[in-house]
Amino acid sequence: MTVLSTRPARPAQTAGTLRAPGLDWPLVLAALALVTLGTLLVWSATSTRADLTGGDPNAYLRKQLVNVAIGLVLMVAVLATDHRWVRILAPVAYVASVGGLVAVLVAGSTVNGSRSWLQLGGMSIQPSEFAKLAVVVGMALVVAERTERRWGRRVGSLEVVAMLAIAGVPAVLILLQPDLGTMLVLSATVFGVVAVAGAGSLWLCGLTLGAVVGAVAAVSMGVLKPYQVDRFLAFTNPGLDPRGAGYNTEQARIAVGNGGLFGQGLFDGSQTRSGFVPEQHTDFIFTVAGEELGLVGAGLVILLLAVVIWRALTISARAGDLFGRVAAAGIACWWGFQAFQNIGMCLGIMPVTGVPLPFVSYGGSSLFAGMLALGLLQNIHLRTTGGPGR
């Protein structure tokens, strides 16, 4: 006997469109909490640094608040964009990021030994930050287009080669700057994207071996600058040059150790107020959390980062299409390795390479790229779930 359901059928959904609203609120709230904490930490790290602020203790606070406002607009713009347009605009974003990296090599300014910045209308832009997202989206688009529409659904060698080609152009340009920290983050991200896309174990082993051989070749052929080599040597032996290459690591450890369990209090960190830790509002922002908020506050930062990465991986696992699955996983790999690298160098367990802490460090480029990625994750989530209760 056949039983006919009396439940009304749901209206069919048009492919590629956003359905009923329903944000991934744990992701949104964790990211916004990180941004809020980061803004306070940046304010604390710069308020007593007259050499940075020109005597205005609130200068960097206002700048960061402007960065946050622009980042939120970018996030909402990507979140609200039709999924089909996201895929259409992906090649444009990739070409623009490559163009920015080329422009840096031609007319960029050098900061801390790396030609990574463009000066545009009084604002410093770091194209390599946007290149991370562009590479993730570009690789996701290539593998999705090839497997979903043209050559079947299996990811083979041709797809892997195409993805590596997409990543290879920005990687070479970043290496020429040279920006070792971004190169390490990009390499880890590419490995994660290739793995999630379904590449075979031989490819993954080959990529790992190639990375090791490439690192050895870069050192032996003099690709790395002397100061970068010195940083690696100082990482292996911090006492080797405590006033030179090992200075950053030594002062960072002192600052974090000063915090104890509950910290010395926001705006009251002795190392922070004295300006002993270089680049404390950017690359070493975690030392401010460790000193002023203690183990509890620093642990909260790590917990919030873990929530953001967990939600990105969850969105990847639930994505209804290959593009969304690969893009979300790539973003998680990017944030995860970059956070590990940044916090690790503050604790002395990773070499100093100069990468910002996602959503926390001062800087427009890093925050803008992160908020664009956050908007893309929400876009994928909305398209997959169609809102709460679905």
Order of alpha helices (4+ residues) and beta strands (2+ residues): alpha-alpha-alpha-alpha-beta-beta-beta-alpha-alpha-alpha-alpha-alpha-alpha-alpha-alpha-alpha-alpha
